[in-house]
């Protein structure tokens, strides 16, 4: 990682400490312009054992924007179709892990909404879109995942940037997710970490990143940098990051991620004040007995 990439940690540290998730519901755009009035959040709630909590009511939710309480306009829990990118590290160090990772990616799709649209990106020194656009055809995805040429470095940031561009041009669903599976720090991207995170937070149709890090015990310094990067990126979008001890755990993790995506609450509000363009923090709190649970949501958005 070069000095420019390392500088990302200072710029993002404050953001990472406040991170928690909004994104948006199908058919409704969270409008992020300064004169816009509607914000849509997708909220995940889990208990102390990381089990999904799916039986909460509107009255148990409180929304704050820039520390100001907001009035909930609409509240629901529904399993809507999602536009999903699966980004898989294809660097040389992944060679012995790819078959199990490929199987886990397929199980993720099988556990997801059958109306989701999916694309596959393999990345090493470069990123490659290995499906012909979106698909929900399992054999097509399996074929794309099996295009293994594990070699070279890790261009994770380039892969995310390319995937965002593809989502902006081709996605038909408003709710968007990137599932990232990687085993090391970025060492090949042209894109910089801070620029990728800023781009993620400026998206008019926001994208949540779920990160799975298969980190090496042999290269501890590099693994620690990779872990920090994956956590920053995921938290900045409201997504979780996971670091399993072995590749054998990845299938259960991807199934868990699919369930998370399908069981989110959708909460909309109209901001009580329209401040100047810039970053607006968003916080979701729970009331009563629900307060003991953990809430994940996007930490805010950039108003233009």
N, C-alpha and C positions, 0 to 999 in steps of 0.2 A: 504493500500500500504506500503511495507516495505522500508527500507533505500536504498537498492540496486535499487529498481524501482524509488525512488525519485531522485536518482543521475542521472537519464536519462535526466532530464530537463537541467542541465548545459551542458551536452555533446551535446545536440541537439539544444540548443537555437540559435546558429549561423546559423545552417542549416535551422531552421524554418523561420528565417527572410529572407532568400534568396529564399524560395521555390516558385516554380511556375511549368511543367509536361512533358516530353517525355514518350512514350512507343513505340510499334512498329507495322508495318503493316503486314498483313497476307502474308506469303510466303517470307518475307524478314527479316533476323535477324539483329538487331543492334548488331554488334560484339563488345564486351566490352573488348577484350584482348588488351594488349599494342601494339601489332603489327597489329591489325585490322584496317580497313580503313573506314567502313561504320557505321554511326549512324542514326537511324530512330527515329523521334519524332512524337508523336501524340499530337496535339495542339488544345485546346479549346479556342475560342474567344467569349467574351460576351461584351455587351454594359453596360452603367452605370445602366441600369435597370435589369441586369442579363439576358437579352435576347440573344440568340445565334446569332452570326454574321457569316453568311455562304457564303458570296459573295466576299471574298477577293481574290487577285491574288498573284502570286509568288513575283512580284515586291514590294509588300507591306510588305514583311517579311524580317527580318535581323536576322541571327543566329550568336551567339558568343560562343566560347568554351574557358574557362579560359581567358575571356576578349578579345580574338582574333577573328576577323571577319572570318566567314566561307562562302564558296561558296555553295549555294543550288544546290544539284545534281538532286533531283526529288521533285516535289510538286504536290499534288493532294488532293481532298476531296472525300472520298468514304465511304460507309457504308459496312464495312467488318464484317464477323462473328467473334464473340468474345467467349472466354472461360471464363465463369462467375461463381464465387462462391457467394452464398448468405448466410451470416453468421448472425444468429439471436440469440440474448441473450435469454436464457431459464431459467434465475435465478428466484428466488422466487418473486422478485419485479416486474417481467414482467407478472405475472399471468393475471392481468386484461387488459393487453395491447395486448396480443398475437393474438387474433382473428383479430383485425384491422391491426396489423403488418403483419400477414399472408396474408390477403387480399391485402395489399400494395405490398408485394413481388410478388404475382401472377400478379398484374397489371403491375409491372415492367417488368416481362417476356413477357407479352402480348404486351407491347410497344416496345420491343427490336427486333433486327433482328431475323426473324424466323429461321435462320440457326445457331443461337447461340447454344452453349452447356452449360448446367447449372448443378451445383450440390448444395445441401443444407447442411449446417452445423448448427446444434443446439448446443449451449454451455451453461453450467452452471459451476459446479465445474470441469467438463471435457468437451471435445469437441467430437461431434459425427457426422460422415458422414451419413446422413439419406436418401441419394439416393444411388442406386446401381450403382455408377459411375456417368458419365454425362448423361443428358437427355434433351430433349426439349419437353417432354410430360407433359402438364399442370396437368392432374390428378395425375401423379406420383409425381410431385412437391407438389401439394396440400396435398397428403397423407404424404409426408415427413414433411411438415410444421405443420401438425396436430399432430405430435408425441410430444405432449406437456406434460412435467412433470416439470412444473416451480417450481424450488426449489434450495436451495443452493446458491453458490457464482457465480462469474463472471470470467471465465478463457479466457478472450478475446485474450491475446497474444498467448496462446497455440492454440486457434482456428485459428488464422492467420497463425501461423507456420505450423500447420497441413494442412491447405488449400494450402499453398505454395508448400509443399511437394507433395500434390496430383496433383497440376497443373504441376509441373516439371515432374511427372511420366506419367500423363495421358492426358494432354491437347493436342489437335490437332491444335489449333489456336495459332498464335504468339501474337495476341493482347489479353491481359488478365486483368480481373477486379475482385475485391472483393467488394461487397456491404455489409457493416457492419451496423447492427442495434442493438444498445445497450442502456441501461438506467443507467449504473453506471460504476464506476471505476473498473479496474481489481483488484481482491483480492484473486485469486485462482490459477493463472498460475505458472508453473515452469519456463517458459521462462521469460526473462527480457526484458523490453521495448527497451533498446538500442540495444540489440542483434537482436531483431525482425526487427527494422528499418534498421540495417546494412545488415541483410539478404535480406530485400526487395530491397535495393539499389545495392546489389551484384548480383541479379538475371540476368542471361544472357538473359532470356526472361522476360522482366520487367512486373510488375503487378501494376496497378493503384488502389488505395483504395478510395472508396466513403463512407463517414461515416455519419450516422444519429444518433444523440444522443438524447434520450428521457430522459432528466435529471430531477432529483427530486428537487423541490423547498424546500423540507423539510430538506434535508441534503446538505446544500449549500457548505460546504467545500469539501465533497466527490464529489459533482456534478462539482465543479470547477476543481478538479484534473482530473476527467473523461473527461471534456471538453478539457483540455490541452492535454491529451494523444491522444484523437481522432484527434485533430487538428494537432499534431506533426506527427502522423502516416500518415494521409491523405496528408499533405503538402510534406512530404518527398518523396512521390510517385507521386506528381503532382495532386492529387485529391482534391476536395472540401470537406468541412464538413458542416453539417446542424444541427441546434438545434431548432426544432419546439417547439412551446409552448404547443401543445397538440398532442396526438396520431392521432387525426382526420386529421392532415395535412400531414401525412406520405405518403398516396397514391399519392397525387399530387407531392410530392418530388421525389418519386421513378419514376414516369413518366418523370419528368424533368431530372433525372439522365439518364434514358434510351435515351432521346433525345440528351443529351450531348455526350454520348458515340457514337451515330450514326452520329454525325455531326462534327467530328473532322477533322482537316487538318493533312495530313501526309507529313512530310518534312524530306528529307534525305540529309546528307552531308558527305563529306570525310574530316576529320580533317586536317588542314594545317600543323600541327606539331604533332608528336607522342612523347609525354613527357613520363616520367617515370611512372610506375604503381602507382595508387592512385586515389583519387577522383578528377574528372574533372567537373567543373561547366559548366552548359549550360544555356544560356539566349536567349530568343526569343523576339525581339522588332518589332513593327509595324511602318511603315512610312506613311507620308502624313495624310490624314483625318482618316485613320485607327488607328492612334496613340492614339486616345481618348478612344479606347476600352481596355478591360482587357484581358491579355493572361495568360492561365494556361498551364503549362507543367512541366515535371519532372525537378528538379533543377540540375541534373547531374547524373553521373554514376561512378562506380569504374572500372578503367582499371586494368586488372590483369597483 
